[in-house]
């Protein structure tokens, strides 16, 4: 549960390890086994280089990192390549706040749309927030077909 206000800010240097651990906890909440998580882990690392070179945002509640979102502007097409909420904060609005913040930052850079390669369990969230499925994409680490979505950056405008 969220205790206190959610503060959205840029990820700071030195937070990569904490954010990677948050991402792994968030992914594991769907009940994936340890073998799957080992294969998927290569795609779930947040590096210091990511923090320095991309728009990476965190949701913080008190001193706790509650979620992370990231936009890769260099991808073709530009992509929301991170959106993970710590399991303790799922269902509290942290994910929605991070998504809207990331979309607003992308819109400020002149982008009208972002791609999202979604976990199948997360797809309903993105669809509820205005995303639309356009295809499927094979995961190189797990071999699964993953929903490929697009979402307008105008969704960030309330």
Secondary structure as GFF3:
##gff-version 3
##sequence-region A 1 158
A	DSSP	beta_strand	6	10	.	.	.	ID=ss1
A	DSSP	alpha_helix	16	28	.	.	.	ID=ss2
A	DSSP	alpha_helix	34	40	.	.	.	ID=ss3
A	DSSP	three_ten_helix	41	43	.	.	.	ID=ss4
A	DSSP	alpha_helix	48	53	.	.	.	ID=ss5
A	DSSP	beta_strand	55	61	.	.	.	ID=ss6
A	DSSP	beta_strand	64	72	.	.	.	ID=ss7
A	DSSP	beta_strand	79	85	.	.	.	ID=ss8
A	DSSP	three_ten_helix	87	89	.	.	.	ID=ss9
A	DSSP	alpha_helix	94	108	.	.	.	ID=ss10
A	DSSP	beta_strand	113	118	.	.	.	ID=ss11
A	DSSP	alpha_helix	123	128	.	.	.	ID=ss12
A	DSSP	beta_strand	132	138	.	.	.	ID=ss13
A	DSSP	beta_strand	145	152	.	.	.	ID=ss14
A	DSSP	three_ten_helix	153	156	.	.	.	ID=ss15
###
